[in-house]
Amino acid sequence: MCGIVGIVSNEPANQLVYDALLLLQHRGQDSTGIVTADGAMFHMHKAKGQVREAFRTRDMRALLGTMGLGHVRYATKGEAANELESQPFYVNAPYGIMLVHNGNLTNTRELTDELFRIDRRHLNTTSDTELLVNVLAHELQEQVSGADLDPDQLFNAVTRVHERVEGSYAAIALVAGHGLLAFRDPFGIRPLVLGRRAAGLVGTEWVVASESLVLESGGYEIVREVAPGEAIFIGLDGSMTSRQCAPNPRLVPCSFEYVYLARPDSIMNGISVYEARLRMGNRLADTIAKHTPMGDIDVVMPIPDSSRPAAMQVAQKLGVEYREGFYKNRYVGRTFIMPGQAQRKKSVKQKLNAMGTEFRGKNILIVDDSIVRGTTSKEIVEMARQAGANKVTFTSAAPPVRYPHVYGINMPSRHELVAHGRKIPEIGMELGADNLIYQEVEDLQAAILEGSDVTALEMSCFTGDYVTGTVSEEYLRWVEQTQLS
């Protein structure tokens, strides 16, 4: 999971990209980068940490030009602390290409071998983004014969990328002296949305970003999602062309975007994230009512912030008082996307504080958006007990996470997942809860898809069914042995 943005403007792009990255900060906190294009010249700055830490006035002044890309990184491949793994990535031929990417490629071993043996391209990092930009550059070089470049050549190159690359990828690239290219994998697993705004007498300005809130905040009109398998090219003159580059595209977006990753004020694939979370709460309330006597619940509490909509609906539907018992320190990063179990555990008590007056002597029903490793959940149950709770029922608006997520979320190892190989009562004992209730898989899918034109979701971390059809047991074992924990 990362956040990406690309802008074609009639004014300096540096501040526009910076503002967009602030809105996408929740999607990655390991590192960030901005590149701008001034004619055929690129200007780039990238650094570890969050956006406000990474860019100084002198850095911004050096980012010249009216086209730009931005990236916030949450490491799922490569080393989180390695600045070389930060995006954007650059290749100098053909033309010069800068690329940012959100997703995770699942055939990196094969691509690395092909690039070295056949394409004769050198890789400097273990990042799959560097792989992706080199595959794109090689295929584009096969298409062009001179300085001229037309959109069809770009689209043909993207078609070849789809043929060679497996996994999830939403990508935006700048081609020096020509324009901006955006494309999405044939399943549309990771999000990408297109927007525009009129620029008076000087044409149209464009933005492509991971979430719609970037467009709304910047005053852009939401045009549409970039379709699965589609490529979009925006020229220096503001002209936009597009083409479907995959033979059998099918929209199967990641369900975890709606559960946790996306901001609630975003709309993805025509589905309001906030309204989807409300519906998750409605359906979770029905499951809670089946398994918990009403006398066992005095108050419903959310774990702020992403579980709040679901918790409000649970309380309303059950007719139980809703209270805010946990105070959140907003200056600590999102616990789930912090690298390493020790770091996550240490962060929980820095991030949350339980207010004793809301817990003392009460039977508490806690609603969280999901339970992944169980580290946070276990600490929260302990905090509730220390604050004086009489009984703690822990509930998850998502089903048990039993399988690795290989499409861009850092859940690479089955032994890290608290639900893997355990029954729900066993998980409840591990967390220290008196009762543990999960959302049903069918209810989560129905809650997200209700009222939309989307017909399927990528739910592999709940079901073990991988939509690309190329994820083998051998691959999962390799990931567990080599990727970040």
C-alpha positions in Angstrom: 0.0 0.0 0.0 1.4 3.4 -1.1 -0.1 6.7 -2.2 0.6 8.1 -5.6 -0.3 11.2 -7.5 0.5 12.7 -10.9 -0.3 16.2 -12.1 -0.2 18.1 -15.4 -0.8 21.7 -14.7 -0.4 25.2 -16.1 1.3 26.4 -12.9 4.2 25.1 -10.9 3.4 21.5 -9.9 5.6 21.3 -6.8 3.1 22.7 -4.3 0.2 20.9 -5.9 2.0 17.5 -5.6 3.1 18.3 -2.0 -0.5 19.2 -1.0 -1.8 16.0 -2.5 0.8 13.9 -0.7 -0.3 15.4 2.7 -3.8 14.1 1.9 -2.4 10.6 1.1 0.0 10.4 4.1 -2.2 7.7 5.7 -1.2 5.4 2.9 2.5 5.4 3.7 4.9 6.9 6.3 8.3 5.2 5.5 9.5 7.6 2.9 8.2 10.1 0.3 9.4 11.6 -3.0 8.4 14.3 -5.5 9.7 14.7 -9.1 8.8 17.5 -11.4 9.4 17.9 -15.1 10.6 21.2 -16.6 10.5 20.5 -20.3 12.8 17.5 -20.8 14.6 18.1 -17.4 13.6 16.2 -14.2 14.0 17.6 -10.7 13.6 15.2 -7.8 13.8 15.1 -4.0 13.0 12.1 -1.9 13.7 11.2 1.7 12.8 9.0 4.6 9.9 9.9 6.9 6.6 11.8 6.4 5.9 14.6 3.9 6.2 17.5 6.4 9.6 16.1 7.6 11.0 15.4 4.1 10.6 18.7 2.2 12.2 22.0 3.1 11.8 25.3 1.4 15.0 24.9 -0.5 13.9 21.4 -1.7 10.6 22.8 -3.0 12.3 25.7 -4.8 14.4 23.2 -6.7 11.3 21.3 -8.0 10.7 23.3 -11.2 8.1 22.6 -13.9 4.4 22.2 -14.4 4.2 18.3 -14.4 5.0 16.3 -11.3 4.7 12.9 -9.6 4.5 12.2 -5.9 4.7 9.1 -3.7 4.3 8.1 0.0 5.8 4.7 0.7 4.7 1.9 2.9 7.2 -0.8 2.5 6.0 -4.3 1.4 9.2 -5.2 -0.5 12.7 -4.0 0.0 14.1 -2.4 3.1 11.9 0.2 4.8 14.9 2.2 6.1 16.8 2.1 2.8 16.5 5.5 1.1 17.4 3.9 -2.2 14.1 2.0 -2.2 12.2 5.3 -2.1 10.2 6.4 -5.1 10.1 7.8 -7.8 12.4 5.5 -9.8 14.2 6.7 -12.9 15.6 5.1 -16.1 17.3 7.2 -18.8 16.3 5.4 -21.9 14.2 5.8 -23.9 13.7 9.5 -23.4 14.0 9.4 -19.6 11.2 7.9 -17.5 10.2 8.6 -13.9 7.7 6.2 -12.3 5.7 5.8 -9.1 3.8 2.7 -8.2 1.3 1.4 -5.7 0.9 -2.4 -5.5 3.0 -5.5 -5.4 4.4 -7.6 -8.3 4.3 -11.4 -7.7 6.7 -12.6 -10.4 9.7 -10.5 -9.4 12.1 -13.5 -9.5 11.2 -14.2 -13.1 11.3 -10.6 -14.1 14.6 -10.0 -12.5 16.1 -12.9 -14.4 14.6 -11.7 -17.7 15.8 -8.2 -17.3 19.3 -9.3 -16.7 19.6 -12.1 -19.2 17.4 -10.9 -22.0 16.7 -7.2 -21.7 20.3 -6.5 -20.5 19.1 -4.0 -17.9 20.7 -3.5 -14.5 18.8 -3.2 -11.2 20.2 -1.3 -8.3 17.6 -2.3 -5.6 15.2 -5.0 -4.6 12.2 -2.8 -5.3 9.5 -4.1 -7.6 8.9 -0.5 -8.7 12.4 -0.5 -10.2 11.5 -3.7 -12.0 8.3 -2.2 -13.3 9.9 1.0 -14.7 12.6 -1.1 -16.4 10.0 -3.5 -18.0 8.0 -0.4 -19.2 11.2 1.3 -20.5 12.4 -1.9 -22.3 9.0 -2.4 -24.0 8.8 1.3 -25.0 12.2 1.1 -26.5 11.1 -1.8 -28.6 8.3 0.4 -30.0 10.1 3.6 -30.9 12.7 4.3 -33.6 13.4 8.0 -33.1 12.7 11.1 -31.1 9.0 11.1 -32.0 6.6 9.4 -29.7 2.9 8.9 -30.1 0.3 7.5 -27.6 -0.1 4.3 -29.5 3.5 3.4 -29.0 3.1 4.0 -25.2 -0.1 1.9 -25.2 1.6 -0.9 -27.0 4.3 -0.9 -24.4 1.7 -1.1 -21.6 0.1 -4.0 -23.4 3.4 -5.8 -23.2 3.8 -4.8 -19.5 0.5 -6.5 -18.8 1.7 -9.6 -20.6 4.9 -9.8 -18.6 4.0 -8.6 -15.2 1.9 -10.4 -12.6 0.3 -9.0 -9.4 -1.2 -5.6 -8.5 0.0 -2.3 -9.9 -1.4 1.2 -10.2 1.4 3.3 -11.8 2.0 6.8 -13.0 5.0 7.8 -15.1 6.5 11.0 -16.6 8.1 10.6 -20.0 10.7 13.4 -20.5 9.6 16.0 -23.0 6.3 14.2 -23.8 3.8 13.9 -21.0 2.3 11.7 -18.3 1.3 8.0 -18.6 -0.9 6.3 -16.0 -2.0 2.6 -16.1 -3.6 0.0 -13.8 -3.4 -3.8 -13.6 -6.0 -5.9 -15.5 -7.9 -6.6 -12.2 -7.9 -3.0 -10.9 -6.7 -4.3 -7.5 -5.1 -1.1 -6.4 -7.1 2.2 -6.9 -6.4 5.0 -9.4 -8.7 7.9 -10.2 -8.6 10.6 -12.9 -9.6 14.2 -12.5 -9.5 17.5 -14.4 -10.2 21.2 -14.0 -10.5 24.0 -16.5 -7.6 26.5 -16.5 -9.2 29.5 -18.1 -7.9 30.2 -21.6 -4.9 27.9 -21.3 -6.6 24.5 -21.4 -7.2 21.7 -19.0 -5.3 20.6 -16.0 -5.2 16.9 -15.0 -4.6 14.8 -11.9 -4.3 11.1 -11.4 -4.2 9.9 -7.7 -4.8 6.9 -5.4 -7.9 8.4 -3.8 -10.7 10.8 -4.8 -10.2 13.1 -1.8 -7.1 14.5 -3.6 -9.2 15.6 -6.5 -12.0 17.1 -4.4 -9.5 19.0 -2.2 -7.8 20.4 -5.2 -10.9 21.6 -7.0 -10.8 19.0 -9.7 -13.8 17.3 -11.3 -13.7 13.6 -10.9 -13.8 12.2 -14.4 -13.7 8.5 -13.6 -11.6 5.6 -12.3 -8.8 4.5 -14.5 -10.2 1.2 -15.7 -8.5 -2.2 -15.1 -6.0 -2.7 -17.8 -6.4 0.8 -19.2 -3.6 3.3 -20.0 -4.1 7.0 -20.1 -1.7 9.5 -21.7 -1.8 13.2 -21.1 0.4 15.3 -23.4 2.2 18.6 -22.6 -0.6 20.5 -24.3 -3.2 19.0 -21.9 -4.7 16.6 -24.4 -5.8 13.2 -23.0 -6.0 9.9 -24.8 -6.7 6.4 -23.5 -6.8 2.8 -24.5 -7.7 -0.6 -23.0 -4.4 -2.5 -23.1 -5.4 -5.8 -21.5 -7.3 -8.5 -23.4 -9.6 -9.6 -20.6 -9.8 -6.9 -17.9 -12.0 -7.5 -14.8 -12.5 -5.1 -11.9 -11.7 -6.9 -8.6 -10.7 -4.2 -6.2 -9.0 -4.9 -2.9 -11.5 -5.2 0.0 -9.0 -4.0 2.5 -9.1 -0.5 1.0 -12.6 -0.2 2.3 -12.0 -2.0 5.6 -8.9 0.1 6.7 -6.6 1.6 4.2 -8.5 4.4 2.5 -9.7 7.6 4.1 -13.5 7.5 4.8 -14.1 10.6 2.7 -12.9 8.9 -0.5 -14.9 7.2 -3.2 -13.3 4.2 -4.8 -14.8 2.4 -7.9 -18.0 4.3 -7.3 -18.3 3.1 -3.7 -18.2 5.5 -0.8 -15.7 4.2 1.8 -17.6 5.8 4.6 -20.9 4.4 3.6 -19.4 0.9 3.1 -18.1 1.1 6.7 -21.5 2.0 8.0 -22.9 -1.0 6.2 -20.2 -3.2 7.7 -21.4 -2.0 11.1 -25.0 -2.9 10.3 -24.1 -6.4 9.3 -21.7 -6.9 12.2 -24.5 -5.9 14.6 -26.7 -8.7 13.3 -23.8 -11.2 14.0 -23.2 -9.8 17.5 -26.9 -10.1 18.3 -26.8 -13.8 17.4 -23.9 -14.5 19.7 -24.0 -12.1 22.6 -26.9 -11.6 25.1 -27.8 -8.0 25.3 -27.2 -7.8 29.0 -23.6 -8.5 28.4 -23.1 -5.1 26.6 -23.3 -1.8 28.4 -21.5 0.4 25.9 -20.1 0.2 22.4 -16.6 1.7 21.8 -14.6 2.2 18.6 -10.8 2.0 18.2 -10.3 5.4 16.5 -10.4 6.2 13.7 -11.2 3.8 10.9 -13.6 1.7 13.0 -15.8 4.6 14.1 -18.5 4.4 11.4 -19.0 0.7 12.0 -19.1 1.1 15.7 -21.7 3.9 15.5 -23.9 1.6 13.5 -23.4 -1.3 15.8 -24.5 0.8 18.8 -27.5 2.2 16.9 -28.7 -1.1 15.7 -28.3 -2.9 19.0 -29.8 0.0 20.9 -26.7 0.3 23.2 -25.0 3.5 24.3 -22.1 4.6 22.1 -19.1 6.0 23.9 -15.6 7.2 23.0 -13.4 5.5 25.6 -10.1 5.6 23.8 -8.3 8.9 23.2 -6.0 8.8 20.2 -2.7 10.6 20.0 -2.7 11.8 16.4 1.0 12.4 16.2 1.8 8.7 16.2 1.7 6.8 12.9 -0.8 4.1 11.9 0.1 1.1 14.0 -0.8 -1.6 11.3 1.7 -0.2 8.8 4.6 0.2 11.2 7.5 -2.3 10.5 8.1 -5.0 13.1 6.1 -6.4 15.9 8.1 -4.7 18.6 7.6 -1.3 17.0 3.8 -1.9 16.7 3.5 -3.1 20.3 5.4 -0.1 21.6 3.3 2.2 19.5 -0.1 1.1 20.8 0.2 2.7 24.2 1.8 5.8 22.7 -1.1 6.0 20.3 -4.1 5.2 22.5 -5.1 6.0 26.1 -8.1 4.4 27.9 -10.2 6.9 29.9 -11.1 5.1 33.2 -14.4 6.8 33.7 -15.8 5.2 30.5 -14.7 1.7 31.5 -15.0 1.3 35.2 -17.4 -1.5 36.1 -18.9 -1.8 32.6 -19.3 -4.5 30.1 -17.5 -3.1 27.0 -18.0 -4.1 23.4 -15.0 -2.9 21.4 -15.3 -2.5 17.6 -12.1 -2.5 15.5 -11.9 -2.4 11.7 -9.8 -5.7 11.5 -7.5 -7.9 13.5 -4.3 -8.8 11.6 -1.4 -9.8 13.8 -3.3 -9.4 17.0 -0.6 -7.2 18.6 -2.7 -4.1 18.8 -5.9 -6.0 19.8 -4.3 -7.8 22.7 -2.8 -4.5 24.1 -6.2 -2.8 23.8 -8.0 -5.6 25.7 -5.4 -5.3 28.4 -5.8 -1.5 28.5 -9.6 -1.9 28.9 -9.2 -4.2 31.8 -6.6 -2.0 33.5 -9.1 0.9 33.1 -11.6 -1.1 35.1 -13.8 -2.9 32.5 -15.9 -5.7 34.0 -16.1 -7.7 30.7 -14.5 -7.1 27.3 -16.2 -8.3 24.1 -13.9 -7.6 21.1 -15.4 -7.4 17.6 -13.9 -7.0 14.1 -15.7 -5.4 11.2 -13.7 -7.6 8.9 -13.5 -11.5 8.9 -10.5 -13.4 10.3 -7.3 -12.6 8.3 -6.0 -16.1 7.8 -3.8 -15.8 4.7 -1.0 -13.7 3.4 -1.8 -10.6 1.3 0.5 -10.5 -1.7 -1.0 -7.5 -3.6 0.4 -4.6 -1.7 -0.3 -4.9 2.0 2.3 -6.0 4.5 0.9 -9.4 5.5 3.6 -11.6 4.1 3.8 -14.4 6.7 1.2 -16.8 7.9 2.8 -17.3 11.2 2.4 -13.6 12.0 -1.4 -13.7 11.5 -3.2 -14.4 14.7 -6.1 -16.1 13.0 -4.0 -18.5 10.9 -4.5 -22.1 12.0 -6.7 -21.0 15.0 -10.4 -21.2 15.6 -12.2 -18.1 16.8 -12.4 -19.1 20.5 -8.7 -19.8 20.4 -8.0 -16.4 19.0 -10.2 -14.8 21.7 -8.1 -16.5 24.3 -4.9 -15.3 22.7 -6.2 -11.7 22.7 -7.5 -12.1 26.3 -11.1 -11.1 25.4 -14.1 -12.6 27.2 -15.8 -12.9 23.8 -14.6 -12.4 20.2 -16.9 -11.9 17.2 -15.9 -11.4 13.6 -17.7 -10.2 10.5 -18.8 -13.0 8.1 -17.0 -13.1 4.8 -20.3 -12.9 2.9 -21.5 -10.0 5.0 -18.3 -8.0 4.3 -18.6 -8.5 0.6 -22.3 -7.6 0.6 -21.6 -4.4 2.7 -19.0 -3.1 0.4 -20.7 -4.0 -2.9 -24.3 -2.9 -2.0 -25.7 -0.5 -4.5 -22.6 -0.5 -6.8 -21.8 -1.9 -10.2 -18.8 -3.8 -8.8 -19.5 -7.5 -8.8 -16.4 -9.0 -7.1 -13.7 -8.1 -4.5 -10.1 -9.2 -4.0 -10.5 -11.0 -0.6 -7.5 -13.4 -0.5 -6.4 -12.5 3.0 -9.8 -13.8 4.2 -10.4 -16.6 1.8 -7.1 -17.8 0.4 -8.3 -17.3 -3.1 -5.9 -15.1 -5.1 -7.6 -13.4 -8.0 -4.6 -13.3 -10.4 -4.4 -17.1 -10.3 -0.6 -17.1 -10.2 0.0 -17.3 -6.5 1.3 -20.8 -5.6 2.2 -22.4 -2.3 5.8 -22.3 -3.3 5.6 -18.5 -3.9 4.0 -18.0 -0.5 6.8 -19.9 1.2 9.4 -17.9 -0.7 7.7 -14.6 0.4 7.6 -15.8 4.0 11.3 -16.5 3.9 12.4 -13.3 2.2 10.1 -10.4 2.8 9.7 -7.9 5.6 7.9 -8.9 8.8 
